[in-house]
Amino acid sequence: MLPFQTFIDNFEAEYILVANDDTEFTFQTNKNAPRYKLVKVDLRYPESWSDLVQESEKDVLKSAVCVNGNQILVSYLSDVTYVLQVRDLQSIHNLPIDIGPGPTIGKAPTSSRCILTVSLPPLHGIST
């Protein structure tokens, strides 16, 4: 039987699982970060949490997914536009997106490919 270990035991913030590697877990959270940030915790040291991606001063972190095994694709709401970034430990690559409301990102954690779904606004004056 697998051992059960509690490391989040209250409802003081939202925690969304982004990735895990053995005993290390990455979460998107709004704890002490109303615009959200990414944090990492190692189950061997559950009292020691570290910020992986700091809260932005003005943009809201809307989603984060693990791709390609060691990278995180993050989506920010910046003013009224969504901005995608590919992050790894060494660099940030911006992927400008200026269409539709928030993109939905589907993926497999070890895949180098992901599916980006964007909802387009209705076209006025066109009947179907």
MARZA-294549 format. One line per field, with one value per residue (C-alpha): x, y, z. Coordinates in nm, 3 decimals, m for minus. Example, Ala and Ser with C-alpha at 12.3 -4.5 7.8 and 13.67 -1.06 7.14 Angstrom:
2
px	c(1.230	1.367)
py	c(m0.450	m0.106)
pz	c(0.780	0.714)
***
This chain:
128
px	c(0.000	0.125	0.184	m0.054	0.098	m0.093	0.082	m0.217	m0.476	m0.674	m0.869	m0.675	m0.588	m0.640	m0.384	m0.387	m0.148	0.071	0.336	0.522	0.855	0.892	0.854	0.858	0.523	0.452	0.130	m0.039	m0.166	m0.309	m0.166	m0.014	m0.052	m0.394	m0.271	m0.135	0.215	0.383	0.531	0.728	0.731	0.924	0.724	1.040	1.042	0.672	0.739	0.972	0.787	0.967	0.840	0.910	0.740	0.674	0.341	0.333	0.297	0.004	m0.080	m0.293	m0.154	m0.453	m0.309	0.009	0.079	0.389	0.512	0.814	0.909	1.097	0.911	0.597	0.360	0.196	m0.093	m0.125	m0.412	m0.238	m0.485	m0.739	m0.499	m0.372	0.003	0.163	0.514	0.728	0.935	1.219	1.483	1.706	1.479	1.136	0.998	0.692	0.427	0.203	m0.165	m0.419	m0.728	m1.035	m1.088	m0.860	m0.698	m0.742	m0.428	m0.431	m0.118	0.064	0.344	0.621	0.498	0.666	0.323	0.016	m0.333	m0.432	m0.805	m0.922	m1.285	m1.349	m1.618	m1.930	m1.913	m2.194	m2.395	m2.316	m2.597	m2.543)
py	c(0.000	0.349	0.581	0.877	1.214	1.537	1.861	2.087	2.054	2.377	2.593	2.918	2.926	2.750	2.487	2.349	2.063	2.147	1.873	1.633	1.458	1.182	1.366	1.719	1.882	2.207	2.397	2.708	2.893	3.221	3.186	3.529	3.599	3.722	3.712	3.358	3.214	2.873	2.706	2.388	2.158	1.838	1.584	1.493	1.853	1.958	2.265	2.413	2.569	2.774	3.009	2.873	3.159	3.475	3.656	3.918	4.282	4.336	4.019	3.728	3.376	3.192	2.845	2.642	2.299	2.083	2.005	1.836	1.684	1.987	2.297	2.478	2.654	2.943	3.163	3.517	3.762	4.091	4.379	4.218	3.994	3.647	3.592	3.248	3.181	2.869	2.857	2.641	2.701	2.904	3.113	3.252	3.246	3.462	3.327	3.624	3.538	3.809	3.612	3.522	3.472	3.256	2.965	2.613	2.403	2.022	1.810	1.504	1.601	1.429	1.521	1.792	1.875	2.035	2.127	2.493	2.561	2.921	3.034	3.287	3.554	3.517	3.680	3.934	3.949	3.590	3.337	2.966)
pz	c(0.000	m0.087	0.207	0.234	0.319	0.373	0.285	0.208	0.482	0.474	0.230	0.265	m0.107	m0.439	m0.546	m0.901	m0.976	m1.275	m1.265	m1.045	m1.068	m0.810	m0.476	m0.623	m0.704	m0.889	m0.820	m0.950	m0.644	m0.525	m0.174	m0.098	m0.473	m0.592	m0.956	m0.905	m0.916	m0.952	m0.647	m0.592	m0.291	m0.222	m0.021	0.169	0.303	0.303	0.517	0.253	m0.045	m0.310	m0.580	m0.927	m1.116	m0.916	m0.923	m1.198	m1.098	m1.339	m1.535	m1.411	m1.448	m1.594	m1.656	m1.660	m1.807	m1.817	m2.169	m2.318	m1.982	m1.846	m1.966	m1.855	m2.092	m1.904	m2.011	m1.873	m1.908	m1.984	m2.008	m2.243	m2.435	m2.354	m2.367	m2.380	m2.254	m2.262	m1.946	m1.839	m1.577	m1.811	m2.033	m2.119	m2.474	m2.550	m2.786	m2.870	m2.898	m2.969	m3.066	m2.869	m2.502	m2.293	m2.469	m2.333	m2.338	m2.354	m2.329	m2.205	m1.959	m2.153	m2.500	m2.705	m2.855	m2.708	m2.827	m2.806	m2.831	m2.881	m2.874	m3.148	m3.111	m3.329	m3.671	m3.705	m4.025	m4.127	m4.108	m4.078)
***
